Amino acid sequence: MLIFYRLARRSRRTVYPVYEQTRVVFCCKALELKWSRVIGFGAKCCKASTNRDVNLYALRPQANGAVVEHIAVNFCPFCGERIEICRVK
């Protein structure tokens, strides 16, 4: 699996760079169906994020709602192929 990203901009509030996903080449149909819901690039529901990992999203119940937990992965959870993250200039 290949994920291409670009450096979108530098955040004005912090010194951290902001990354944006540009293109994805999926390794299996199961991953393509679950992309952006169960697994995705960066933080869930964010087009640009300071996180440039591929993450599994898990909901953790709290007293006043739920928190999304991000778990970084290096291999596809469905077929086991390595996930490669490539920067586009």
URPEDA-V205490 format. One record per residue. N is the residue number from 0. RES is the residue in one small letter. D_CENTER is the distance of its C-alpha to the mean C-alpha in Angstrom with 2 decimals. Layout:
n & res & d_center
N & RES & D_CENTER
N & RES & D_CENTER
This chain:
n & res & d_center
0 & m & 12.90
1 & l & 12.10
2 & i & 9.27
3 & f & 11.05
4 & y & 10.29
5 & r & 13.04
6 & l & 14.26
7 & a & 14.77
8 & r & 17.25
9 & r & 18.37
10 & s & 18.43
11 & r & 22.06
12 & r & 21.97
13 & t & 20.45
14 & v & 20.48
15 & y & 16.71
16 & p & 15.18
17 & v & 12.67
18 & y & 10.11
19 & e & 9.58
20 & q & 8.23
21 & t & 11.64
22 & r & 12.03
23 & v & 10.88
24 & v & 13.63
25 & f & 13.31
26 & c & 15.38
27 & c & 16.64
28 & k & 17.36
29 & a & 16.09
30 & l & 12.45
31 & e & 13.04
32 & l & 14.58
33 & k & 11.98
34 & w & 8.92
35 & s & 7.67
36 & r & 10.23
37 & v & 9.89
38 & i & 6.65
39 & g & 3.52
40 & f & 1.45
41 & g & 3.29
42 & a & 5.87
43 & k & 7.11
44 & c & 9.54
45 & c & 9.08
46 & k & 9.56
47 & a & 9.94
48 & s & 8.79
49 & t & 10.38
50 & n & 7.50
51 & r & 6.57
52 & d & 5.45
53 & v & 3.87
54 & n & 4.92
55 & l & 7.80
56 & y & 8.99
57 & a & 12.71
58 & l & 15.33
59 & r & 17.94
60 & p & 21.22
61 & q & 23.04
62 & a & 26.55
63 & n & 25.61
64 & g & 22.62
65 & a & 19.25
66 & v & 16.41
67 & v & 12.75
68 & e & 12.01
69 & h & 8.74
70 & i & 9.64
71 & a & 8.32
72 & v & 9.41
73 & n & 11.14
74 & f & 12.69
75 & c & 12.32
76 & p & 13.59
77 & f & 15.87
78 & c & 17.60
79 & g & 16.89
80 & e & 16.15
81 & r & 14.55
82 & i & 11.11
83 & e & 11.96
84 & i & 10.10
85 & c & 12.85
86 & r & 13.84
87 & v & 15.94
88 & k & 18.88
